[in-house]
């Protein structure tokens, strides 16, 4: 059997809706079951190592008994320990592993089915974080633009200041480096482009096309070139 698929980190950091909390719960159940599947492999390896150790101990005790250096009680104890270790190593590990993997994959399927069924609501859970990210970029761009403007204004004042002085001119004042100019240009373009920053989420039209393909009404109204339309359900 293929190993269980490793659960990724749950993508919603602080779910607030019913759907988000349920998805988090299902993801946690899946993660815990995956951990149990992984533990079976760890326990199997430990059982094999314990058997090897018990075998080595038993061989050593038997040799010592032949030399009169070990008692029958020590031999019996080593044989009992070996029997226990052998029994543990020969347990139905394959069956245990298959059962644990199957359960993990079932939990994964339950989580993924819930996400598929509640995708719109779950995407909404990320909207606040997405907006913060966009606002942070815009603020950073504005900071760069303001900083460059202030730098250039200060440079101009410095040029004005030294103008009356002898043996020095504005060539003594450094210019912005190429990387700074490039950053300033990019910041200005970003701030001037209303569509330059978009939320890092699936676009509504793609989510609606998914709904249409599933035979469900979209959230917005769409009209195609052949005159057919798809529209939300009233009151929905």
N, C-alpha and C positions, 0 to 999 in steps of 0.2 A: 504494500500500500504506500502511496505517496505520503510524505510527511504533511502535517497540518500546516496550513498557511499562517504565517506570523501576522498577528493583528497590528495594524499601524497605530500610531497615536491617535486618539479620538480628536477629530478636527475642530470641535467646538469647545472652546476653553471654559466658558461659563454659561451653559445652557439655561435658559429662563422659561422657555415655552414647554408645554406638555410634551410635544413631539421631541424637542431637544433633550429633555430629561429622560424620556423613554429610550431614545437612541443611545444616550450615554449609559443607561442601565444595561441595555442589550449588548453594547460594546464591552462593558465590564464583565458580563457573564461570559462572553466569547473569550475575552482575555484570560479569565480565570480557568476556563476549560482548556484553553491552549496550554496554560501553565501546567495543568495536570497531565496533559499529553506529553509535554516535555519532561515532566518528572518521571514518567515511566521509563524513558530512556536513561535517565540519571540513575534510577533505582536498579535497572538491569546491569549497568556498568558496575555499580557498587557491589551487586551480588556476585558478578564474575570475579571481581577483585578479591572479595572476601573468600570465595572458593579457592582461589590460587593461594591465598595466605594460609587457609586451613590445610590445604594439601601440603604446603611446605612445612608447616608445623607438625603435621602427622608424620611426614617422612623423617623429620629430625628426631621426634620422640621415639619412633620405632628403631632408628639406628642406635639411639642412646640405650634403649632397653636391651638390645643385643649385646651392648657393651657393659650392661649392668649399671648404667648411669641414669635410668628412668624406671619408675615404679609402674606396676600394672594400673594403678589408679590414674597416673598421668597419661598412660596410653589410652585408657578408657575415655578420659576426658577429651583427649585429642580426637579420638574416633567419633565421639558424640558431636563435637564441634564440627568435624568434617561432614558428618551426615546432615547436620542442620544446614550448613553452608551449601552442600550439594543439592539439598531439597529446595533451598531458596533460589539457587542458580538455575535449576531445571523447572522452575515454575512456568506457567503458560505466558511468558513475556510477550510473544508475538500476538497472542489473542488480546492481552491487556493493552498493548500498544495500538492495535487495530481499533479496539473499542474506544480508546481515548481519542484517537485521531478522528474517528467517525463522529464522536460527540462534539469535538471542536469544530469540525466542518459543518455540522448541523447548526451549532450556535452562530457560526459565521453566516450561514444562509439566512437565519432568522434576522440577524442584524441588517444584512444587505437588503433583504426583502422589505424591512421596515423603512430603511432609507429610501429605497426606490418608491415606495408608496407615499412617503411624506416629504419628498424632495423639496418642494416649494417652501414649505414651512421651515425646513432645516437650513436651506440656503439663506432665508431671512435672518436666521440666528447669527450669521456671519456678517450681516450688513453693517452693523455698528463698527466692528473691527475694520472692515473694508473702508468705511468712511474715515476712520481715524488715520489709516495708512495714507489715503489720498490727501487728507488735510495736512498731514505731516510733511509730505513731499511738497505740497504747494507752499507751506510755511517756510520750508527750507529754501525753495526757489526764491521766494520773496526776500528772505534774509540775504541770500547771495546777491540778488539784484540791488537791494538797499546798500549792502556793504560795498559793492563795486561803485555805485553812484557816489557814496560818501568818499571812497578812496580817490575817485577822479576829481571830485570837488576840492578835496584837500590838496591834491597835486596842483590843481589850478591856482589855489591860494598861495601855495609855495612858490609857484612860478611868478605870480604877481609880486610876492614879497621880495624875491631876489632880483627882480628886473632892474632896479636902480644900481645894483652892486656891480663892481668892475670884475673882470676876469672870470665870470661865471654866468651861465645861462641855464635855460630849462633842460638842456641836455644832461645836466648834472643830476636831474631827478629821474629815478628809474621809472620804467613803464611796467604795466602788469605783465606777468609771464604769459606764455602761450596757453598754459593749462588754466590760468585764471580767466583769460579772455574767453576761452572755450566754455568754461563753466558759466560765465556771465551771459554769453550768447545763448547757451542752452536754457538757462533760467528765464531769460527774457522771452524766448520762444514758447517755453512751457506756460508761462503766465499769460501769454497772448492767445494761446490756443485753448478754447473752452472744452474741446474734445481731446486734449492731450492727456488728460488724466481721467481714467475711468475706474470704476470699482472693479477689483479683481474677483468678480463673481460671474457666473453664467448669465449671459444677456437674456432679457425677458423673451425675446423672439425665439431663442433656442429652447428655452423651457416650454414656451407655448407650442412650438413645433413638436416637441416631445409629447405633450398632452394630446395634440391633434393626432399624432401617429398612434397613440394608445386608445384613440376613440373617445377622448375626453374633451370637454370644452376648454378653450384657452382662457387666459385671464384678460386678454385684450382682443379687440376686433381686428380681423385681417381680411383684406379683399385681394384676390388674385387677378391676373390679367384676363382670365376667362370669365370674370364676373362672379365667381363663387366666393363665398365668404365663410368665415368661422368667427363666432362671437361667444362671449361669456354667457352663462346661464343667468337670467335675471334673478336678482336676489342671492346669487351664489357667491 
